[in-house]
Amino acid sequence: MVDCRAYLNFLDRVAHREIDLTVQVFVKHQYDPIEIRDGFDSRVVCFHSDNWLSLNTNQLDTKLRPHQNIRFVSLDCAESQMDEWWEENEGVDIDTLLLGIDGAENNLAVLKSFGHLLDKMQYIIMSVSVSDVWYSVFNQFLSDWDFEGVDLESHSSRYHIALFRKTKKVKQH
């Protein structure tokens, strides 16, 4: 799992005014979403598979309310169809997706489960294998959703962090 410092390295490459809601999948530390919220200046919904008992109960598993800026959801995203879950439980547009699951195959499966929600996203920052093959696979998949890979940084000997950004299509007259 990726800690939030890897995501925060990309702060200078995203348009903060475009980001209202960030979704973080698989949180390593329970305080990472606070750093994400403050760094990206956005509301955060984070998914984790652990029950963090030290969290305030009003932050756990309740729909993100207008003045709430962090929601923690105990859900195994690898076992869920995220587009269906999101429509049923939140129903608002996701601007940025932070995806830090161990294993490229797992990342790809979860990414695919977001389905039509990828249409409205502006940024995806995710861990990818140090192998260039997986970066190419993600680039290929995300190009179908009008994303382009714009940056790839080494984060450790095990993985890189990649930034994908929605391409701005120019309308033809």
For each residue, the residues with C-beta under 8 A, 3 or more apart:
1: 26 27 28 100 101 102
2: 6 7 26 28 98 100 127 155 159 161
3: 6 28 29 32
4: 7 8 24 28 29 32 33 35 36 39 98
5: 8 9
6: 2 3 9 100 127 155 161
7: 2 4 10 24 36 39 98 100 125 161
8: 4 5 11 35 36 39
9: 5 6 153 155 161
10: 7 13 14 125 151 161 163
11: 8 14 16 39 40
12:
13: 10 150 151 163
14: 10 11 18 19 40 96 122 123 163 165
15: 18 19 122
16: 11 19 40 41 42
17:
18: 14 15 95 122
19: 14 15 16 22 40 41 42 95 96 122 123
20: 42 43 93 95
21: 42 43 44 45 64 92 93 94 95 96
22: 19 36 37 40 42 43 44 45 94 95 96 97 98
23: 44 45 46 47 94 96 97 98
24: 4 7 27 32 33 36 44 45 46 47 98 100
25: 46 47 77 97 98 99 100 101 110
26: 1 2 47 48 49 77 99 100 101
27: 1 24 30 32 33 46 47 48 72
28: 1 2 3 4 32 100
29: 3 4 32
30: 27 33 48 52 54 55 72
31: 34 35
32: 3 4 24 27 28 29 35 36 46
33: 4 24 27 30 36 37 44 46 70 72
34: 31 37 38 70
35: 4 8 31 32 38 39
36: 4 7 8 22 24 32 33 39 40 42 44 46 98
37: 22 33 34 40 41 42 43 44 69 70
38: 34 35 41
39: 4 7 8 11 35 36
40: 11 14 16 19 22 36 37 44 96
41: 16 19 37 38
42: 16 19 20 21 22 36 37 95 96
43: 20 21 22 37 64 68 69 70
44: 21 22 23 24 33 36 37 40 69 70 71
45: 21 22 23 24 64 70 71 73 90
46: 23 24 25 27 32 33 36 70 71 72 73
47: 23 24 25 26 27 73 74 75 77
48: 26 27 30 52 72 73 74 75
49: 26 74 75 76
50: 74
51: 74
52: 30 48 55 72
53:
54: 30
55: 30 52 59 60 72
56: 59 60
57: 60
58: 62 68
59: 55 56 62 68 70 71 72
60: 55 56 57 72 73 74
61: 71 72 73 74
62: 58 59 65 68 71
63: 71 89 90
64: 21 43 45 68 71 90 92
65: 62 68
66:
67:
68: 43 58 59 62 64 65 71
69: 37 43 44
70: 33 34 37 43 44 45 46 59
71: 44 45 46 59 61 62 63 64 68
72: 27 30 33 46 48 52 55 59 60 61
73: 45 46 47 48 60 61 89
74: 47 48 49 50 51 60 61
75: 47 48 49 80 85
76: 49 79 80
77: 25 26 47 80 82 101 110 113
78: 101 106 109 110
79: 76
80: 75 76 77 84 85 113
81: 84 85 113 115
82: 77 85 86 110 113 114 115 117
83: 86 87 113 114 115 116 117
84: 80 81 87 88
85: 75 80 81 82 88 89
86: 82 83 89 90 91 94 114 117
87: 83 84 90 91
88: 84 85 91
89: 63 73 85 86
90: 45 63 64 86 87
91: 86 87 88
92: 21 64
93: 20 21 120 121
94: 21 22 23 86 97 114 117 120 121
95: 18 19 20 21 22 42 120 121 122 123
96: 14 19 21 22 23 40 42 121 122 123 124 125
97: 22 23 25 94 111 114 121 123 124 125 126
98: 2 4 7 22 23 24 25 36 125 126
99: 25 26 107 110 111 124 125 126 127
100: 1 2 6 7 24 25 26 28 126 127
101: 1 25 26 77 78 106 107 110 127
102: 1 106 127
103: 106 107
104: 107 108 128 129 134 137 138
105: 108 109
106: 78 101 102 103 109 110
107: 99 101 103 104 110 111 126 127 128 138
108: 104 105 111 112 137 138 141
109: 78 105 106 112 113
110: 25 77 78 82 99 101 106 107 113 114
111: 97 99 107 108 114 118 124 126 138 141 142
112: 108 109 115 141
113: 77 80 81 82 83 109 110
114: 82 83 86 94 97 110 111 117 118 121
115: 81 82 83 112 118
116: 83 119
117: 82 83 86 94 114 120 121
118: 111 114 115 121 142 145 147
119: 116 145
120: 93 94 95 117
121: 93 94 95 96 97 114 117 118 124 145 166
122: 14 15 18 19 95 96 165 166
123: 14 19 95 96 97 163 164 165 166
124: 96 97 99 111 121 142 147 163 164
125: 7 10 96 97 98 99 161 162 163 164
126: 97 98 99 100 107 111 138 161 162 164
127: 2 6 99 100 101 102 107 155 159 160 161 162
128: 104 107 134 135 138 152 159 160 161 162
129: 104 133 134 135 159 160
130: 154 157 158 159 160
131: 134 135
132: 135 136
133: 129 136 137
134: 104 128 129 131 137 138
135: 128 129 131 132 138 139 149 152 160 162
136: 132 133 139 140
137: 104 108 133 134 140 141
138: 104 107 108 111 126 128 134 135 141 142 149 162 164
139: 135 136 142 143 148 149 164
140: 136 137 143 144
141: 108 111 112 137 138 144 145
142: 111 118 124 138 139 145 147 148 149 164
143: 139 140 146 147 148
144: 140 141
145: 118 119 121 141 142
146: 143 166 167 169
147: 118 124 142 143 164 165 166 167
148: 139 142 143 164 165 167
149: 135 138 139 142 152 162 163 164
150: 13 163 164 165
151: 10 13 162 163
152: 128 135 149 160 161 162 163
153: 9 160 161 162
154: 130 160
155: 2 6 9 127 159 160 161
156: 159
157: 130
158: 130
159: 2 127 128 129 130 155 156
160: 127 128 129 130 135 152 153 154 155
161: 2 6 7 9 10 125 126 127 128 152 153 155
162: 125 126 127 128 135 138 149 151 152 153
163: 10 13 14 123 124 125 149 150 151 152
164: 123 124 125 126 138 139 142 147 148 149 150
165: 14 122 123 147 148 150
166: 121 122 123 146 147
167: 146 147 148
168:
169: 146
170:
171:
172:
173:
